[in-house]
């Protein structure tokens, strides 16, 4: 009886296959992990999150008229309003329809506009929104609630 010799892959082909499998798995892991890392913007050469500490403004709300004065050195691109009442809260962002400037309010400037709030709110928290630079262009960042200005109604 004649024995038949089994042939397998040559070592070169096996090595090439293993390397290509490892590279493919590495790329999959890299692209998956990249989704967890946020691209941070910068403002005045530092992380935009740290610029929220430097934002200084005062605000008042009377008779559906909101007035905001930027008394600091950081321009405010937009503001978000967090309107709290007994049943919860709602958020609004001031836009051009409210008379908000496209470039925001710079140092020393004032915004005055009509803002309609329905219901009977307890307080309004005005949260600054900043714009900074990132590797892919401009980045908009909403500051945390602790940097907001609270108005009791």
N, C-alpha and C positions, 0 to 999 in steps of 0.2 A: 504494500500500500504506500502510496506516495503522499508525503506530508506537504501540505500547502503552506507557504509562508504568508503571514499576514503583514500587510504594509500599513503604516500609519502616516500621520502628517510629518513632514520633515521638520526638524527643529527650527528652522528659519521661519517657516510659515506659522508654526505654533507661537513663536515669540512675537511675531507681528500681530497675530490675533490677540494675544494677551495684552500687548501694549495698547492696541486700539480699544479694547474693552475698558481698560483702566482709564484712558483719556476720556472716553465717552461718559463713564460714571463720574469722573472728576468734573466734567463740564455740567452735568446734570446737578450735582451737589452745589457747584458754584452758583449757577443760575437760581437755584432754589433758595440758597442762603442770602443771595443779594437782595431778595425781597424783604428781608428782615431789617436791613440797614437803611435808614432814611438819610436822604441827602439834605444836609443842613445848609441854610443860607447864612450869609454874613451881612452885617450892617456896620459901617464904620470900622471895618477890619476885625470885628469879633463876631462870635456866634450870635445869630439874631435873637435867640432865647435870652441871652444876657442883656440885650438892648432893651428888653421890656422893663428892666429895673430902672432904666434912665428916663422912661416916658413920664412926663409930668403934665397933667391937664386938670382943668376944673370944668364942672358941668352943672347945669340947672335945667329944670323942666317945670314950666308954668303955663297953664292954659294951652296945651298941645304944642307948645313951642320949646324945642330943645336947643340949648345953647352950649357950645363946647369951646373952651379957650385952651390952646396949646401953649402952656407956659414953660415947656422944657426945650431941650435941644434936639429932640428926636422927632422927625416928621411922622404924623399919624396918617397912614394910607387910607384906612377905613375904620369904622367902629361897629361892633356888634352890640345890640341891646338885649339883655336878658331880663325880661319883665316877669317879676314874681308876684303871684297872687296866692290866695288860700288854696286853690285847686291845683297848683303846680306853677310851671313857668313856660313862657314862649320866647323864642329868639327872633330878632329881626336884624337885618344888616342895612345900614344906610347906603343908598345908592344915588345915582344921578336924579332919579325920580323924586327923591327927598331934598334935592338941591345940593347934594354932596358933590364936591369937586372931584374930578377924575384923578387928580394927583394928590388928593387928601389935603390936610391942613398942616402947613409948615410951622416952624418956630414962630411964635408970636401971633399967628393968625387965629381967627375965630370962625366957627360955623354956627349959623343960626338957621333953623328950618322947622317946618311943621312935621310933627310925628304923631299920628293918630294911634292911640292905645285903647283897645276895647276892654270892657269889663272894669273891675275896680282893683287895680294892682296895688300891692303893698310897697314895692320898691322897684327901682330900675338899676341894673348894674351895667355900666358902660365899659365895654372891654375893647382895648385898642388892638388894631390889626396893623402889622408892619409889613413893609416890602423890603427885601434885601436881594443880594446877588448870590447866585449859585453857579456851579459849573455848567448848568444847562440853561442859563438865563436868569430871569427874576423869579424869586420865591416869595410867596405870600405866607405870612405866619400870624396866627391869632394867638395873642398872649393869654396866659392863664387867668382865671377869674381873680386871683389875688392881686393882680395889677390893675384891676378895674376900678372905676369910680362909682360909688353907690349913692343913689339919691332915694331918700325915704319920702314916700308920698302920704 
